[in-house]
Amino acid sequence: MAELELQSCARLLAERLADRGRRIVFAESCTAGLVAATLATQPGISQWLCGSAVTYRNDTKARWLSVSPSDLERYSAVSPQVAEQMAAGVLRMTPEADLALSVTGHLGPDAPPSLDGLIYIGCSRREPERSTDAICSDFREIRLAASERVARQHEAAAWVLALAADRLD
């Protein structure tokens, strides 16, 4: 997705967060903070953006977000299991957030062909009708269209922002 689309996705998410009075937090691996940095360009976002945990390495994912080390070893960091655990972990650590999204993937170069340009976006949200501790998680698998690393990073960030806005509907 182009830079303009990235900013459009950020603007849409900021509007929806404000309209719905919801707060969001992120756990970012392959985007290395780009999702939160892009959303932070929107005026007034400090009311709705709680933050972002940049957990680029596996040990950081395990220590900061309670991602299972055995799942990291069994499935790798580029997996739906890890994406879901990242989102659930950062939401548990951020009690004021209603929604959490995570992103993990392989942007290349030198990626195994099966993982090259593949990202997983995890989504966790509190279920207020159950309790403040109840968290519902799911994921989305996306094969990025771009072929260059930085373009893939921007495309991945746009996907996260767009899916976050979609989850608020």
DSSP file with accessible surface (Angstrom, degrees, kcal/mol):
  #  RESIDUE AA STRUCTURE BP1 BP2  ACC     N-H-->O    O-->H-N    N-H-->O    O-->H-N    TCO  KAPPA ALPHA  PHI   PSI    X-CA   Y-CA   Z-CA
    1    1 A M              0   0   70      0, 0.0   157,-0.1     0, 0.0   155,-0.1   0.000 360.0 360.0 360.0 144.1    0.0    0.0    0.0
    2    2 A A     >  -     0   0   54      1,-0.1     4,-2.1   153,-0.1     3,-0.2  -0.232 360.0-105.2 -74.5 163.8    1.3    3.5   -0.8
    3    3 A E  H  > S+     0   0   97      1,-0.2     4,-2.3     2,-0.2     5,-0.2   0.886 121.8  55.8 -55.9 -41.4    2.2    6.0    1.8
    4    4 A L  H  > S+     0   0  128      1,-0.2     4,-2.4     2,-0.2    -1,-0.2   0.923 107.1  49.1 -60.0 -41.4   -1.0    8.0    1.1
    5    5 A E  H  > S+     0   0   91      2,-0.2     4,-2.6     1,-0.2    -1,-0.2   0.891 107.4  55.4 -65.6 -37.4   -3.0    4.8    1.9
    6    6 A L  H  X S+     0   0    0     -4,-2.1     4,-2.0     2,-0.2    -2,-0.2   0.951 110.9  44.2 -59.7 -47.1   -1.0    4.3    5.1
    7    7 A Q  H  X S+     0   0   47     -4,-2.3     4,-2.6     1,-0.2    -2,-0.2   0.889 111.9  53.4 -66.0 -37.0   -2.0    7.9    6.2
    8    8 A S  H  X S+     0   0   53     -4,-2.4     4,-2.5     1,-0.2    -1,-0.2   0.904 108.3  49.9 -64.1 -40.3   -5.6    7.3    5.1
    9    9 A C  H  X S+     0   0   20     -4,-2.6     4,-2.5     2,-0.2    -1,-0.2   0.899 111.1  49.5 -64.2 -40.5   -5.8    4.2    7.2
   10   10 A A  H  X S+     0   0    0     -4,-2.0     4,-2.6     2,-0.2    -2,-0.2   0.919 110.9  49.4 -64.4 -43.4   -4.4    6.0   10.2
   11   11 A R  H  X S+     0   0  103     -4,-2.6     4,-2.3     2,-0.2    -2,-0.2   0.938 111.8  48.4 -61.8 -45.0   -6.9    8.8    9.8
   12   12 A L  H  X S+     0   0   63     -4,-2.5     4,-2.5     1,-0.2    -2,-0.2   0.928 112.6  47.9 -62.8 -45.0   -9.8    6.4    9.5
   13   13 A L  H  X S+     0   0    0     -4,-2.5     4,-2.9     1,-0.2     5,-0.2   0.934 110.4  51.6 -63.3 -43.3   -8.7    4.5   12.6
   14   14 A A  H  X S+     0   0   13     -4,-2.6     4,-2.2     1,-0.2    -1,-0.2   0.919 111.0  48.8 -59.5 -42.3   -8.3    7.7   14.6
   15   15 A E  H  X S+     0   0  104     -4,-2.3     4,-2.9     1,-0.2    -1,-0.2   0.923 112.9  46.8 -63.3 -44.4  -11.8    8.8   13.6
   16   16 A R  H  X S+     0   0   56     -4,-2.5     4,-2.0     2,-0.2     6,-0.2   0.888 110.3  52.1 -68.3 -38.6  -13.3    5.4   14.6
   17   17 A L  H  X>S+     0   0    0     -4,-2.9     5,-1.9    -5,-0.2     4,-1.0   0.944 114.4  43.7 -60.3 -45.4  -11.5    5.2   17.9
   18   18 A A  H  <5S+     0   0   45     -4,-2.2     3,-0.5    -5,-0.2    -2,-0.2   0.927 112.7  51.7 -66.1 -44.7  -12.8    8.7   18.8
   19   19 A D  H  <5S+     0   0  127     -4,-2.9    -1,-0.2     1,-0.2    -2,-0.2   0.856 119.7  35.5 -60.0 -36.2  -16.3    8.0   17.5
   20   20 A R  H  <5S-     0   0   95     -4,-2.0    -1,-0.2    -5,-0.2    -2,-0.2   0.468 103.7-126.1 -98.6  -6.4  -16.6    4.9   19.6
   21   21 A G  T  <5 +     0   0   40     -4,-1.0     2,-0.3    -3,-0.5    -3,-0.2   0.873  59.1 147.4  64.0  38.5  -14.6    6.1   22.6
   22   22 A R      < -     0   0  107     -5,-1.9     2,-0.4    -6,-0.2    -1,-0.2  -0.781  39.8-142.7-109.1 152.3  -12.3    3.0   22.4
   23   23 A R        -     0   0   97     -2,-0.3    75,-2.5    73,-0.2    76,-1.6  -0.890  16.0-160.9-115.1 148.4   -8.6    2.7   23.2
   24   24 A I  E     -ab  49  99A   0     24,-2.9    26,-3.2    -2,-0.4    27,-0.7  -0.888  10.1-173.0-130.6 151.7   -6.1    0.6   21.3
   25   25 A V  E     -ab  51 100A   4     74,-1.8    76,-1.7    -2,-0.3     2,-0.3  -0.970  12.7-150.5-139.0 153.0   -2.6   -0.9   21.9
   26   26 A F  E     -ab  52 101A   1     25,-1.8    27,-2.5    -2,-0.3     2,-0.4  -0.896  13.5-157.7-124.7 155.9   -0.2   -2.7   19.5
   27   27 A A  E     -ab  53 102A   0     74,-2.0    76,-1.8    -2,-0.3     2,-0.4  -0.981  27.5-171.8-127.6 114.2    2.4   -5.4   19.6
   28   28 A E  E     +ab  54 103A   1     25,-2.6    27,-2.3    -2,-0.4    76,-0.1  -0.926  24.2 155.6-117.5 134.4    4.7   -5.0   16.6
   29   29 A S  S >  S+     0   0    9     74,-1.9     3,-1.9    -2,-0.4    75,-0.2   0.609  81.0  24.7-111.9 -81.7    7.5   -7.2   15.3
   30   30 A C  T 3  S+     0   0    5     73,-0.3    74,-0.1     1,-0.3    -2,-0.1   0.736 123.3  53.4 -64.5 -22.0    8.2   -6.7   11.6
   31   31 A T  T >  S-     0   0    2     72,-0.3     3,-2.2   125,-0.1    -1,-0.3   0.596  91.9-151.7 -88.5 -11.1    6.8   -3.2   11.5
   32   32 A A  T <  S-     0   0   50     -3,-1.9    22,-0.1     1,-0.3    -2,-0.1   0.788  71.4 -39.4  49.6  38.2    9.1   -2.1   14.4
   33   33 A G  T 3> S+     0   0   16     20,-0.1     4,-2.6     3,-0.0    -1,-0.3   0.389 105.2 121.3  97.8  -3.4    6.8    0.6   15.7
   34   34 A L  H <> S+     0   0   35     -3,-2.2     4,-2.5     1,-0.2     5,-0.2   0.857  71.8  56.6 -63.3 -34.7    5.6    2.0   12.3
   35   35 A V  H  > S+     0   0    0      2,-0.2     4,-2.4     1,-0.2    -1,-0.2   0.974 113.4  38.3 -60.8 -54.2    2.0    1.2   13.1
   36   36 A A  H  > S+     0   0   15      1,-0.2     4,-2.5     2,-0.2    -2,-0.2   0.904 115.3  53.7 -65.5 -40.1    2.0    3.3   16.3
   37   37 A A  H  < S+     0   0   58     -4,-2.6     4,-0.3     1,-0.2    -1,-0.2   0.898 110.9  46.5 -62.5 -38.6    4.2    6.0   14.8
   38   38 A T  H >< S+     0   0    7     -4,-2.5     3,-1.5    -5,-0.2    -2,-0.2   0.935 112.9  48.1 -69.6 -44.7    1.9    6.4   11.9
   39   39 A L  H >< S+     0   0    0     -4,-2.4     3,-2.0     1,-0.3    -2,-0.2   0.880 103.1  64.2 -63.1 -34.2   -1.3    6.5   14.0
   40   40 A A  T 3< S+     0   0   56     -4,-2.5    -1,-0.3     1,-0.3    -2,-0.2   0.614  85.2  74.1 -68.3  -9.1    0.5    9.1   16.3
   41   41 A T  T <  S+     0   0   76     -3,-1.5    -1,-0.3    -4,-0.3    -2,-0.2   0.635  77.7  95.5 -75.0 -11.7    0.6   11.6   13.4
   42   42 A Q  S X  S-     0   0   22     -3,-2.0     3,-1.7    -4,-0.2     4,-0.2  -0.661  85.7-113.0 -85.4 128.6   -3.2   12.1   13.9
   43   43 A P  T 3  S+     0   0  124      0, 0.0    -1,-0.1     0, 0.0    -2,-0.1  -0.296  98.0  13.1 -58.9 137.6   -4.1   15.1   16.1
   44   44 A G  T >  S+     0   0   46     -4,-0.1     3,-1.6     1,-0.1     4,-0.3   0.475  83.6 129.1  79.5   3.4   -5.7   14.1   19.4
   45   45 A I  G X>  +     0   0   12     -3,-1.7     4,-2.8     1,-0.3     3,-2.3   0.738  51.5  82.1 -68.0 -17.6   -4.8   10.4   19.2
   46   46 A S  G 34 S+     0   0  107      1,-0.3    -1,-0.3     2,-0.2    -6,-0.0   0.755  84.9  61.0 -61.7 -19.3   -3.2   10.4   22.7
   47   47 A Q  G <4 S+     0   0  114     -3,-1.6    -1,-0.3     1,-0.1    -2,-0.2   0.754 119.8  23.9 -72.1 -23.7   -6.8   10.0   24.0
   48   48 A W  T <4 S+     0   0   41     -3,-2.3   -24,-2.9    -4,-0.3     2,-0.7   0.644 103.9  79.9-120.3 -23.4   -7.1    6.7   22.2
   49   49 A L  E  <  -a   24   0A  32     -4,-2.8   -24,-0.2   -26,-0.2    -1,-0.1  -0.822  47.2-179.6 -95.0 114.0   -3.6    5.2   21.5
   50   50 A C  E     -     0   0A  34    -26,-3.2     2,-0.3    -2,-0.7   -25,-0.2   0.806  51.2 -93.2 -81.5 -31.8   -2.2    3.5   24.6
   51   51 A G  E     -a   25   0A  24    -27,-0.7   -25,-1.8    43,-0.0     2,-0.3  -0.941  30.7 -96.8 150.7-169.0    1.1    2.5   23.1
   52   52 A S  E     -a   26   0A  39     -2,-0.3     2,-0.7   -27,-0.2   -25,-0.2  -0.970  14.4-143.9-152.0 133.6    3.0   -0.2   21.2
   53   53 A A  E     -a   27   0A  17    -27,-2.5   -25,-2.6    -2,-0.3     2,-0.9  -0.888  15.5-153.0 -97.3 115.7    5.4   -2.9   22.3
   54   54 A V  E     +a   28   0A  57     -2,-0.7     2,-0.5   -27,-0.2   -25,-0.2  -0.826  21.6 171.6 -91.2 106.7    8.1   -3.4   19.7
   55   55 A T        +     0   0    0    -27,-2.3     6,-0.1    -2,-0.9   -25,-0.1  -0.720   9.0 158.2-119.9  78.2    9.1   -7.0   20.2
   56   56 A Y        +     0   0  106     -2,-0.5     2,-0.3   -27,-0.1    -1,-0.2   0.846  57.9  58.0 -74.6 -36.0   11.3   -7.8   17.3
   57   57 A R  S  > S-     0   0  180     -3,-0.2     4,-2.0     1,-0.1     3,-0.2  -0.678  83.8-121.3-101.2 154.3   13.2  -10.7   18.8
   58   58 A N  H  > S+     0   0   75     -2,-0.3     4,-2.4     1,-0.2     5,-0.2   0.878 111.2  54.6 -59.7 -43.2   11.7  -14.0   20.1
   59   59 A D  H  > S+     0   0   86      1,-0.2     4,-2.8     2,-0.2    -1,-0.2   0.891 108.7  49.8 -60.7 -36.9   13.1  -13.6   23.7
   60   60 A T  H  >>S+     0   0   35     -3,-0.2     4,-2.9     2,-0.2     5,-0.6   0.901 108.2  52.8 -68.3 -40.1   11.4  -10.2   23.9
   61   61 A K  H  X5S+     0   0    2     -4,-2.0     6,-1.6     1,-0.2     4,-1.5   0.929 113.8  44.0 -58.5 -44.2    8.1  -11.6   22.7
   62   62 A A  H  X5S+     0   0   19     -4,-2.4     4,-1.1     4,-0.2    -2,-0.2   0.942 120.1  39.2 -67.2 -47.6    8.3  -14.2   25.4
   63   63 A R  H  <5S+     0   0  181     -4,-2.8    -2,-0.2    -5,-0.2    -3,-0.2   0.894 125.3  33.3 -74.0 -42.4    9.4  -11.9   28.2
   64   64 A W  H  <5S+     0   0  136     -4,-2.9    -3,-0.2    -5,-0.2    -1,-0.2   0.830 133.3  24.7 -83.6 -35.0    7.3   -8.8   27.5
   65   65 A L  H  <<S-     0   0    0     -4,-1.5    -3,-0.2    -5,-0.6    -2,-0.2   0.368  98.5-118.5-115.4   1.4    4.2  -10.4   26.1
   66   66 A S     <  +     0   0   93     -4,-1.1     2,-0.3     1,-0.2    -4,-0.2   0.806  48.7 170.1  62.2  31.9    4.2  -13.9   27.6
   67   67 A V        -     0   0    1     -6,-1.6    -1,-0.2    -9,-0.1    -2,-0.1  -0.591  45.1-102.6 -70.3 135.4    4.4  -15.6   24.2
   68   68 A S     >  -     0   0   31     -2,-0.3     4,-2.3     1,-0.2     3,-0.2  -0.442  22.0-149.9 -64.5 120.8    5.1  -19.3   24.8
   69   69 A P  H  > S+     0   0   87      0, 0.0     4,-2.2     0, 0.0     5,-0.2   0.872  99.7  54.5 -58.5 -35.0    8.8  -20.1   24.1
   70   70 A S  H  > S+     0   0   77      1,-0.2     4,-2.9     2,-0.2     5,-0.2   0.883 107.6  49.2 -68.7 -34.1    7.7  -23.6   23.0
   71   71 A D  H  >>S+     0   0   36      2,-0.2     4,-3.0    -3,-0.2     5,-0.7   0.889 108.9  53.2 -69.7 -37.0    5.3  -22.2   20.5
   72   72 A L  H  X5S+     0   0   11     -4,-2.3     4,-1.2     3,-0.2    -2,-0.2   0.917 115.1  41.1 -61.2 -41.3    8.0  -19.9   19.2
   73   73 A E  H  <5S+     0   0  175     -4,-2.2    -2,-0.2    -5,-0.2    -1,-0.2   0.920 120.7  42.3 -72.3 -42.4   10.2  -22.9   18.7
   74   74 A R  H  <5S+     0   0  186     -4,-2.9    -2,-0.2    -5,-0.2    -3,-0.2   0.918 133.9  15.8 -71.8 -46.4    7.5  -25.2   17.3
   75   75 A Y  H  <5S-     0   0   75     -4,-3.0    -3,-0.2    -5,-0.2    -2,-0.2   0.638 102.3-126.1-103.7 -21.8    5.7  -22.8   15.0
   76   76 A S     << -     0   0   43     -4,-1.2     6,-0.3    -5,-0.7    -3,-0.1   0.036  35.1 -77.7  85.6 166.5    8.2  -19.9   14.6
   77   77 A A  S    S+     0   0   16      1,-0.2     2,-1.4    -5,-0.1    -1,-0.1   0.766 123.0  71.6 -67.8 -24.1    7.6  -16.2   15.2
   78   78 A V  S    S+     0   0   17     -6,-0.1    -1,-0.2    -3,-0.1     3,-0.1  -0.650  81.7 101.8 -94.5  79.6    5.8  -16.0   11.9
   79   79 A S  S  > S-     0   0    4     -2,-1.4     4,-2.2     1,-0.1     5,-0.2  -0.991  80.0-116.0-156.3 155.6    2.7  -18.0   12.8
   80   80 A P  H  > S+     0   0   24      0, 0.0     4,-2.5     0, 0.0     5,-0.2   0.869 113.7  59.1 -64.7 -34.1   -0.9  -17.4   13.8
   81   81 A Q  H  > S+     0   0   63      1,-0.2     4,-2.0     2,-0.2     5,-0.1   0.925 109.5  42.3 -60.6 -44.7   -0.2  -18.9   17.2
   82   82 A V  H  > S+     0   0    0     -6,-0.3     4,-2.7     2,-0.2     5,-0.2   0.912 111.9  54.2 -71.0 -40.4    2.4  -16.2   18.0
   83   83 A A  H  X S+     0   0    0     -4,-2.2     4,-2.1     1,-0.2    39,-0.3   0.929 110.8  46.6 -59.1 -44.6    0.3  -13.4   16.5
   84   84 A E  H  X S+     0   0   61     -4,-2.5     4,-2.6     1,-0.2     5,-0.2   0.919 113.2  48.4 -63.8 -43.5   -2.6  -14.3   18.7
   85   85 A Q  H  X S+     0   0   44     -4,-2.0     4,-2.7    -5,-0.2    -2,-0.2   0.871 109.4  53.3 -66.5 -36.3   -0.4  -14.5   21.8
   86   86 A M  H  X S+     0   0    0     -4,-2.7     4,-2.4     2,-0.2     5,-0.2   0.941 112.2  44.0 -61.7 -47.8    1.2  -11.2   21.1
   87   87 A A  H  X S+     0   0    0     -4,-2.1     4,-2.0    -5,-0.2    -2,-0.2   0.934 116.3  46.1 -65.0 -45.0   -2.1   -9.4   20.8
   88   88 A A  H  X S+     0   0    6     -4,-2.6     4,-2.4     1,-0.2    -1,-0.2   0.911 112.9  51.7 -64.5 -39.8   -3.5  -11.1   23.9
   89   89 A G  H  X S+     0   0    2     -4,-2.7     4,-1.7    -5,-0.2    -2,-0.2   0.923 110.6  45.3 -64.7 -45.2   -0.3  -10.4   25.9
   90   90 A V  H  < S+     0   0    4     -4,-2.4     4,-0.5     1,-0.2    -1,-0.2   0.871 112.7  52.2 -70.6 -30.4   -0.2   -6.7   25.1
   91   91 A L  H >< S+     0   0    0     -4,-2.0     3,-1.1    -5,-0.2     6,-0.2   0.926 107.8  51.5 -69.3 -41.2   -3.9   -6.4   25.9
   92   92 A R  H 3< S+     0   0  150     -4,-2.4    -1,-0.2     1,-0.3    -2,-0.2   0.865 110.6  49.6 -60.6 -35.9   -3.4   -8.1   29.3
   93   93 A M  T 3< S+     0   0  114     -4,-1.7    -1,-0.3     1,-0.2    -2,-0.2   0.549 108.2  57.1 -79.3  -8.2   -0.6   -5.7   30.0
   94   94 A T    X   +     0   0   25     -3,-1.1     3,-2.0    -4,-0.5    -1,-0.2  -0.719  61.2 177.1-126.7  79.8   -2.7   -2.6   29.1
   95   95 A P  T 3  S+     0   0  105      0, 0.0    -1,-0.1     0, 0.0    -2,-0.1   0.769  79.0  58.3 -59.7 -25.0   -5.9   -2.6   31.2
   96   96 A E  T 3  S+     0   0  109    -72,-0.0     2,-0.2   -46,-0.0   -73,-0.2   0.643  89.3  92.9 -81.2 -10.5   -7.1    0.7   29.7
   97   97 A A    <   -     0   0    0     -3,-2.0   -73,-0.2    -6,-0.2     3,-0.1  -0.580  51.0-171.1 -85.2 145.3   -7.1   -0.7   26.1
   98   98 A D  S    S+     0   0   47    -75,-2.5    28,-1.9     1,-0.3     2,-0.3   0.642  75.0  31.2 -98.8 -26.4  -10.2   -2.2   24.6
   99   99 A L  E     -bC  24 125A   5    -76,-1.6   -74,-1.8    26,-0.2     2,-0.4  -0.993  61.5-171.1-140.1 140.6   -8.5   -3.6   21.5
  100  100 A A  E     -bC  25 124A   0     24,-2.9    24,-2.7    -2,-0.3     2,-0.4  -0.998   1.4-171.1-133.8 138.7   -5.0   -4.9   20.6
  101  101 A L  E     -bC  26 123A   1    -76,-1.7   -74,-2.0    -2,-0.4     2,-0.3  -0.979   4.6-169.0-126.3 144.6   -3.5   -5.8   17.3
  102  102 A S  E     -bC  27 122A   1     20,-2.2    20,-1.3    -2,-0.4     2,-0.4  -0.884   4.1-160.3-125.1 159.4   -0.2   -7.5   16.7
  103  103 A V  E     +bC  28 121A   1    -76,-1.8   -74,-1.9    -2,-0.3     2,-0.3  -0.991  15.2 163.5-143.5 133.3    1.9   -8.0   13.6
  104  104 A T  E     + C   0 120A   1     16,-2.1    16,-3.0    -2,-0.4     2,-0.3  -0.986  19.3 123.6-143.8 142.2    4.6  -10.6   12.9
  105  105 A G  E     - C   0 119A  14     -2,-0.3     2,-0.5    14,-0.3    14,-0.2  -0.986  56.0 -90.9-176.6-177.0    6.0  -11.6    9.6
  106  106 A H  E     + C   0 118A  56     12,-2.2    11,-2.1     9,-0.5    12,-0.5  -0.965  29.4 176.4-122.3 112.8    9.0  -12.1    7.3
  107  107 A L        -     0   0    4     -2,-0.5    45,-0.2     1,-0.2    -1,-0.1   0.498  42.7-166.4 -95.4  -5.9    9.7   -9.1    5.1
  108  108 A G        +     0   0    3      1,-0.3    -1,-0.2     2,-0.1     2,-0.2  -0.142  66.4 173.6  79.1 178.7   12.9  -10.4    3.5
  109  109 A P  S    S+     0   0   95      0, 0.0    -1,-0.3     0, 0.0    -2,-0.1   0.671 105.1  17.4 -76.2-177.8   15.4  -10.6    2.0
  110  110 A D  S    S+     0   0  157      1,-0.2    -2,-0.1    -2,-0.2    -3,-0.0   0.725  87.3 148.9  66.3  26.2   16.6  -14.1    2.6
  111  111 A A        -     0   0   18      1,-0.1    -1,-0.2    -5,-0.1     5,-0.1  -0.632  58.6 -99.8 -84.5 148.4   13.3  -15.5    3.8
  112  112 A P    >>  -     0   0   61      0, 0.0     3,-1.9     0, 0.0     4,-1.6  -0.411  40.3-113.0 -59.5 142.3   12.4  -19.1    3.1
  113  113 A P  T 34 S+     0   0  121      0, 0.0     3,-0.2     0, 0.0    -2,-0.1   0.848 116.0  56.3 -51.3 -36.4   10.0  -19.0    0.1
  114  114 A S  T 34 S+     0   0   82      1,-0.2    -3,-0.0     3,-0.0     0, 0.0   0.746 117.2  34.6 -70.0 -21.0    7.0  -20.1    2.2
  115  115 A L  T X4 S+     0   0   38     -3,-1.9     3,-2.3     2,-0.1    -9,-0.5   0.544  83.4 122.7-108.3 -10.1    7.5  -17.2    4.6
  116  116 A D  T 3< S-     0   0   56     -4,-1.6    -9,-0.2     1,-0.3     3,-0.1  -0.355  92.6  -3.8 -62.8 116.8    8.7  -14.5    2.2
  117  117 A G  T 3  S+     0   0    0    -11,-2.1    27,-3.3     1,-0.3     2,-0.4   0.620 100.7 136.1  77.3  15.1    6.3  -11.5    2.4
  118  118 A L  E <   +CD 106 143A   6     -3,-2.3   -12,-2.2   -12,-0.5     2,-0.3  -0.799  27.5 177.0 -99.3 131.5    3.9  -13.4    4.8
  119  119 A I  E     -CD 105 142A   0     23,-2.7    23,-2.6    -2,-0.4     2,-0.4  -0.943  18.2-152.5-128.6 154.7    2.5  -11.6    7.8
  120  120 A Y  E     -CD 104 141A  23    -16,-3.0   -16,-2.1    -2,-0.3     2,-0.5  -0.996   8.0-160.0-122.4 133.6    0.1  -12.5   10.6
  121  121 A I  E     -CD 103 140A   4     19,-2.6    19,-2.0    -2,-0.4     2,-0.3  -0.969   8.5-158.1-114.2 120.2   -2.0   -9.9   12.3
  122  122 A G  E     -CD 102 139A   0    -20,-1.3   -20,-2.2    -2,-0.5     2,-0.4  -0.714   4.9-164.4 -94.7 149.9   -3.4  -10.9   15.7
  123  123 A C  E     +CD 101 138A   3     15,-2.7    15,-2.2    -2,-0.3     2,-0.4  -0.993   9.4 175.8-136.9 128.1   -6.4   -9.2   17.2
  124  124 A S  E     +CD 100 137A   0    -24,-2.7   -24,-2.9    -2,-0.4     2,-0.3  -0.991   3.8 177.0-129.9 140.9   -7.6   -9.3   20.8
  125  125 A R  E     -CD  99 136A  73     11,-2.0    11,-2.5    -2,-0.4   -26,-0.2  -0.990  31.5-110.5-141.3 149.2  -10.5   -7.5   22.3
  126  126 A R  E     - D   0 135A  39    -28,-1.9     9,-0.2    -2,-0.3     3,-0.1  -0.537  20.5-142.3 -75.0 146.5  -12.0   -7.4   25.7
  127  127 A E    >>  -     0   0   36      7,-1.7     3,-2.2     4,-0.5     4,-1.8  -0.839  16.6-173.2-109.9  90.4  -15.5   -8.9   26.0
  128  128 A P  T 34 S+     0   0   93      0, 0.0    -1,-0.1     0, 0.0     4,-0.1   0.775  79.5  64.8 -60.5 -26.0  -17.1   -6.5   28.5
  129  129 A E  T 34 S+     0   0  151      1,-0.1     3,-0.1    -3,-0.1    -2,-0.0   0.730 112.0  36.3 -69.8 -17.3  -20.3   -8.6   28.8
  130  130 A R  T <4 S-     0   0  166     -3,-2.2     2,-0.3     1,-0.3    -1,-0.1   0.887 127.0 -64.6 -97.3 -59.3  -18.1  -11.4   30.3
  131  131 A S    ><  -     0   0   54     -4,-1.8     3,-1.0     3,-0.2    -4,-0.5  -0.919  42.8 -93.1-179.2 168.6  -15.6   -9.5   32.5
  132  132 A T  T 3  S+     0   0  107     -2,-0.3    -3,-0.1     1,-0.2    -1,-0.0   0.729 123.8  52.9 -68.7 -19.5  -12.7   -7.1   32.2
  133  133 A D  T 3  S+     0   0  132     -6,-0.1     2,-0.4    -5,-0.1    -1,-0.2   0.590  82.1 105.5 -90.0 -13.2  -10.3  -10.1   32.0
  134  134 A A    <   -     0   0   16     -3,-1.0    -7,-1.7    -7,-0.2     2,-0.4  -0.564  50.0-174.5 -73.8 126.2  -12.1  -12.0   29.2
  135  135 A I  E     -D  126   0A  35     -2,-0.4     2,-0.5    -9,-0.2    -9,-0.2  -0.984  13.6-159.9-126.0 129.5  -10.1  -11.7   26.0
  136  136 A C  E     -D  125   0A  35    -11,-2.5   -11,-2.0    -2,-0.4     2,-0.3  -0.935  18.8-172.1-107.5 128.8  -11.2  -12.9   22.6
  137  137 A S  E     +D  124   0A  37     -2,-0.5     2,-0.3   -13,-0.2   -13,-0.2  -0.925  15.6 152.8-125.8 149.2   -8.4  -13.4   20.0
  138  138 A D  E     -D  123   0A  47    -15,-2.2   -15,-2.7    -2,-0.3     2,-0.3  -0.895  22.4-140.2-153.6-176.2   -8.2  -14.2   16.4
  139  139 A F  E     -D  122   0A  82     -2,-0.3     2,-0.4   -17,-0.2   -17,-0.2  -0.945   3.9-144.2-147.2 168.1   -5.8  -13.7   13.5
  140  140 A R  E     -D  121   0A 103    -19,-2.0   -19,-2.6    -2,-0.3     2,-0.5  -0.999  13.1-146.6-137.1 134.0   -5.5  -12.8    9.8
  141  141 A E  E     -D  120   0A 107     -2,-0.4     2,-0.4   -21,-0.2   -21,-0.2  -0.880  21.5-179.0-100.8 132.8   -2.9  -14.2    7.4
  142  142 A I  E     -D  119   0A  10    -23,-2.6   -23,-2.7    -2,-0.5     2,-0.7  -0.997  23.3-151.3-137.2 132.0   -1.8  -11.8    4.6
  143  143 A R  E     -D  118   0A 128     -2,-0.4   -25,-0.2   -25,-0.2   -26,-0.1  -0.905  32.7-129.1 -97.8 116.1    0.7  -12.3    1.7
  144  144 A L        -     0   0   10    -27,-3.3     8,-0.1    -2,-0.7    12,-0.0  -0.391   7.2-148.1 -70.3 144.9    2.1   -8.8    1.0
  145  145 A A  S    S+     0   0   93     -2,-0.1    -1,-0.1     7,-0.1     7,-0.1   0.815  72.6  87.0 -81.0 -33.2    2.0   -7.6   -2.6
  146  146 A A        -     0   0   24      5,-0.1    -2,-0.0     1,-0.1     3,-0.0  -0.249  58.9-160.3 -67.5 157.1    5.2   -5.5   -2.4
  147  147 A S        +     0   0  106    -39,-0.0     2,-0.3     5,-0.0    -1,-0.1   0.591  66.1  79.6-113.0 -15.0    8.5   -7.1   -3.0
  148  148 A E  S  > S-     0   0  106      1,-0.1     4,-2.5   -39,-0.0     5,-0.2  -0.739  81.0-123.4 -99.5 143.9   10.9   -4.6   -1.4
  149  149 A R  H  > S+     0   0   86     -2,-0.3     4,-2.2     1,-0.2     5,-0.1   0.884 107.3  43.7 -54.6 -52.0   11.4   -4.7    2.4
  150  150 A V  H  > S+     0   0   73      1,-0.2     4,-2.3     2,-0.2    -1,-0.2   0.923 114.4  50.7 -65.7 -40.9   10.5   -1.0    3.3
  151  151 A A  H  > S+     0   0   39      1,-0.2     4,-2.5     2,-0.2    -1,-0.2   0.899 110.3  50.9 -61.8 -38.9    7.5   -1.1    1.0
  152  152 A R  H  X S+     0   0   21     -4,-2.5     4,-2.9     2,-0.2    -1,-0.2   0.892 107.2  53.3 -64.5 -39.7    6.4   -4.4    2.7
  153  153 A Q  H  X S+     0   0   39     -4,-2.2     4,-2.3    -5,-0.2    -2,-0.2   0.934 111.7  44.9 -61.8 -43.5    6.8   -2.7    6.1
  154  154 A H  H  X S+     0   0   41     -4,-2.3     4,-2.3     2,-0.2    -2,-0.2   0.896 113.4  50.2 -67.1 -40.8    4.5    0.1    5.0
  155  155 A E  H  X S+     0   0   13     -4,-2.5     4,-2.3     2,-0.2    -2,-0.2   0.923 110.8  49.5 -63.2 -43.5    2.0   -2.3    3.5
  156  156 A A  H  X S+     0   0    0     -4,-2.9     4,-2.2     1,-0.2    -2,-0.2   0.925 110.5  50.1 -61.9 -43.7    2.0   -4.4    6.7
  157  157 A A  H  X S+     0   0    0     -4,-2.3     4,-2.4     1,-0.2    -1,-0.2   0.911 109.5  51.3 -62.1 -41.1    1.4   -1.3    8.8
  158  158 A A  H  X S+     0   0    0     -4,-2.3     4,-2.7     1,-0.2    -1,-0.2   0.910 108.4  52.2 -62.4 -41.5   -1.5   -0.2    6.6
  159  159 A W  H  X S+     0   0   59     -4,-2.3     4,-2.8     2,-0.2     5,-0.2   0.920 109.3  49.5 -59.5 -44.8   -3.0   -3.6    6.9
  160  160 A V  H  X S+     0   0    1     -4,-2.2     4,-2.4     2,-0.2    -2,-0.2   0.950 113.3  45.7 -61.3 -47.6   -2.8   -3.4   10.7
  161  161 A L  H  X S+     0   0    0     -4,-2.4     4,-2.2     1,-0.2    -2,-0.2   0.917 114.4  48.4 -62.4 -42.7   -4.4    0.0   10.8
  162  162 A A  H  X S+     0   0   32     -4,-2.7     4,-2.2     1,-0.2    -2,-0.2   0.916 112.6  47.6 -65.8 -42.6   -7.2   -1.0    8.3
  163  163 A L  H  X S+     0   0    9     -4,-2.8     4,-2.3    -5,-0.2    -1,-0.2   0.875 109.5  54.3 -67.3 -35.7   -8.0   -4.2   10.2
  164  164 A A  H  X S+     0   0    0     -4,-2.4     4,-0.9    -5,-0.2    -2,-0.2   0.939 109.3  47.4 -61.4 -45.0   -8.1   -2.3   13.5
  165  165 A A  H >< S+     0   0    1     -4,-2.2     3,-0.8     1,-0.2     4,-0.3   0.917 111.4  51.8 -62.2 -40.1  -10.6    0.2   12.0
  166  166 A D  H >< S+     0   0   92     -4,-2.2     3,-1.5     1,-0.2    -1,-0.2   0.885 104.3  56.4 -62.9 -39.6  -12.6   -2.7   10.7
  167  167 A R  H 3< S+     0   0   64     -4,-2.3    -1,-0.2     1,-0.3    -2,-0.2   0.686  98.4  62.8 -68.3 -18.5  -12.7   -4.4   14.1
  168  168 A L  T <<        0   0   21     -4,-0.9    -1,-0.3    -3,-0.8    -2,-0.2   0.570 360.0 360.0 -82.4  -9.4  -14.2   -1.3   15.6
  169  169 A D    <         0   0  113     -3,-1.5    -3,-0.0    -4,-0.3  -153,-0.0  -0.460 360.0 360.0 -80.5 360.0  -17.4   -1.7   13.5
